[in-house]
Amino acid sequence: MTTRVLLIRHGATVLSAEDRFAGSTDVELSDEGRRQARCLGERIAAEIDAIYVSPMKRTRETASLVTGGALEPLVEAGLREIDHGRWEGLTRKEVEQRFPEEYGAWEEDPFTFAPAGGEAGVAVMARSLPVIRSIVVAHPEQTVAVVSHKATIRLLLSSLLGIDPRGYRDRLDQAPACLNVLDFKDPVRARLMVYNDTSHYAEGRVGVRPAGAGLSKWWDPK
């Protein structure tokens, strides 16, 4: 059995462009995000047998643009983004100024620490990983798209590839509307074939953004 999972981050939003915490905030795609999703659809739409999404507007709209409405997105609550609690809508600088101790603890260990009212990475992994397993089991010998979110995807990849999840923010990035391809030989063994690829909308440029953009403070200390 081989199941191919196209793991996709949703397209850009206004809040993602401003580098604000917007995990549980149900923001829509920006015009640029819609362009990104359409470009991805031109690349992969013909390959997709089914498509799964988180409940958020930005993932559902990305899925619709990728498939051109040809497939009904299947909603899975476990694929939603990490909830940042009282940080939602704030920039990193604002969070550092208002909640310095809380932010420092989260920077040190975002996997087990959560801001007030929010989620830790371990909780996100615990709810999202079983969803991926169930998708793989349900679609043998098929290609399935999964549209999710930046932190959720990085935590899934950490688990599936054996990367220490405490460093997911330092070691893994996910650009808007990027494509990751995973081949599953069985529900627990995945091989990474493509990672964080944005060449479908890079307009002739190499589709890799500079280190530091939207990553952890370790990369971008400003």
C-alpha positions in Angstrom: 0.0 0.0 0.0 1.2 3.5 -0.8 -0.8 6.6 0.0 0.5 10.0 -1.1 -0.5 12.9 1.1 -0.1 16.5 -0.3 0.2 18.5 2.9 -0.6 22.1 2.1 -0.5 25.3 4.2 -3.3 27.7 3.4 -2.5 30.8 1.3 -1.5 34.1 2.7 -3.8 36.3 4.8 -3.6 39.9 5.9 -2.6 38.8 9.4 0.1 36.4 8.2 1.6 39.2 6.1 1.8 41.3 9.3 3.3 38.4 11.2 0.5 38.4 13.8 -0.6 35.5 16.0 -3.7 34.2 14.3 -4.1 30.6 15.1 -7.8 30.5 16.2 -8.7 33.8 14.5 -10.9 32.9 11.5 -9.4 35.3 9.0 -9.9 35.0 5.2 -7.3 34.8 2.5 -5.8 37.9 1.0 -5.8 38.6 -2.7 -2.2 37.3 -2.8 -3.2 34.2 -0.9 -5.9 33.5 -3.5 -3.4 33.9 -6.3 -1.0 31.4 -4.5 -3.8 28.9 -4.1 -4.9 29.1 -7.8 -1.2 28.6 -8.9 -1.0 25.5 -6.7 -4.2 24.2 -8.1 -2.8 24.5 -11.6 0.0 22.3 -10.5 -1.7 19.5 -8.5 -5.5 19.6 -9.1 -5.6 16.7 -11.6 -3.8 14.4 -9.1 -6.1 14.8 -6.1 -8.6 12.0 -5.2 -9.9 13.7 -2.0 -9.2 16.8 0.0 -9.4 17.4 3.7 -9.3 20.8 5.5 -9.4 22.3 8.9 -12.7 24.2 9.8 -11.1 27.6 9.2 -12.1 29.9 6.3 -8.6 30.2 5.0 -8.1 26.5 4.6 -11.6 25.9 3.1 -11.1 28.7 0.6 -7.6 27.4 -0.3 -9.0 24.0 -0.9 -11.8 25.4 -3.1 -9.3 27.3 -5.2 -6.9 24.4 -5.5 -9.5 22.0 -6.8 -11.6 24.5 -8.7 -14.6 23.3 -6.8 -14.4 19.9 -8.3 -14.1 18.1 -4.9 -16.0 18.7 -1.7 -13.6 19.5 1.1 -13.9 17.1 4.1 -13.6 19.1 7.3 -11.5 17.6 10.2 -11.4 19.7 13.4 -8.1 18.1 14.4 -6.4 19.9 11.5 -7.1 23.4 12.9 -4.2 25.7 13.9 -2.7 26.1 17.3 -4.7 28.4 19.6 -2.5 31.2 20.9 -5.0 32.2 23.6 -4.7 35.8 24.7 -2.0 36.5 22.1 -4.4 36.2 19.2 -4.2 39.2 16.9 -1.0 40.6 18.4 2.4 40.9 16.8 5.4 39.2 18.3 6.7 42.6 19.5 3.4 43.4 21.3 3.4 40.0 23.0 7.0 40.4 24.2 6.1 43.8 25.7 2.8 42.7 27.3 3.7 39.2 28.5 7.5 39.0 28.7 7.7 36.0 31.0 5.1 34.0 29.2 6.7 34.7 25.9 10.1 33.7 27.1 8.8 30.4 28.4 7.1 29.7 25.1 10.2 30.6 23.0 12.2 28.1 25.1 9.7 25.3 24.8 6.6 25.8 22.6 5.9 22.1 22.6 4.9 21.8 26.2 4.2 25.4 27.2 1.1 27.4 26.2 0.1 31.0 26.7 -2.9 31.7 28.9 -6.0 30.4 27.2 -4.0 28.7 24.4 -2.6 25.4 23.4 0.8 23.8 23.6 2.3 22.0 20.6 1.9 18.6 22.2 -1.9 19.2 22.3 -1.9 20.1 18.6 0.1 17.0 17.7 -2.2 14.8 19.8 -5.3 15.9 17.9 -3.8 16.2 14.4 -1.7 13.0 14.1 -4.6 10.6 14.4 -6.4 12.5 11.6 -3.5 11.9 9.3 -3.4 8.2 10.2 -7.2 7.9 9.5 -6.8 9.6 6.1 -4.0 7.3 5.1 -6.0 4.2 6.2 -9.1 5.4 4.3 -7.3 6.1 1.0 -5.0 3.3 0.0 -3.3 3.8 -3.4 -4.7 7.3 -3.7 -3.4 10.9 -3.6 -5.0 13.0 -0.9 -4.6 16.7 -0.2 -4.7 18.0 3.3 -4.9 21.8 3.8 -3.9 22.9 7.3 -1.8 25.5 9.1 1.8 26.5 9.7 2.3 25.2 13.3 0.1 22.2 12.8 2.0 21.1 9.7 5.4 21.6 11.4 4.3 19.5 14.4 3.0 16.8 12.1 6.2 16.7 10.2 8.2 16.6 13.4 6.4 13.5 14.5 6.3 11.7 11.2 10.0 12.3 10.5 11.4 11.9 14.0 12.4 15.5 14.6 12.5 16.8 18.1 9.2 18.7 18.3 10.5 21.1 21.0 12.5 22.7 18.1 9.8 22.8 15.5 9.7 26.6 15.3 13.5 26.9 14.9 14.0 24.0 12.4 11.0 23.9 10.2 9.3 26.6 8.1 6.1 26.6 6.1 5.5 29.4 3.5 1.9 30.3 2.6 0.4 27.9 0.0 3.5 25.7 0.1 3.4 22.1 -0.9 4.8 19.1 1.1 4.5 15.6 -0.3 4.6 12.5 2.0 4.4 8.9 0.8 3.1 6.4 3.3 4.0 2.8 2.9 1.7 2.1 5.9 -0.1 4.3 8.4 3.1 4.9 10.5 5.9 5.1 8.0 6.2 8.2 5.9 8.8 9.4 3.5 9.2 13.1 2.7 9.3 13.6 -1.0 8.8 17.4 -1.3 9.2 20.1 1.4 7.9 23.7 1.7 7.8 24.1 -2.1 6.4 27.4 -3.5 7.8 27.1 -7.0 4.2 27.2 -8.4 3.9 30.9 -7.5 7.5 32.0 -7.4 7.3 33.7 -10.9 10.6 32.4 -12.1 12.5 32.8 -8.9 13.7 30.0 -6.7 10.8 29.4 -4.3 12.7 29.7 -1.0 12.3 32.7 1.3 15.1 34.0 3.5 15.7 32.4 6.9 14.2 34.5 9.6 10.9 35.5 7.9 8.2 34.4 10.3 10.4 31.9 12.2 11.4 31.9 15.8 13.3 34.6 17.7 16.3 32.3 17.4 16.4 33.0 13.7 15.1 36.5 13.7 16.2 38.4 16.9 14.8 41.8 16.0 
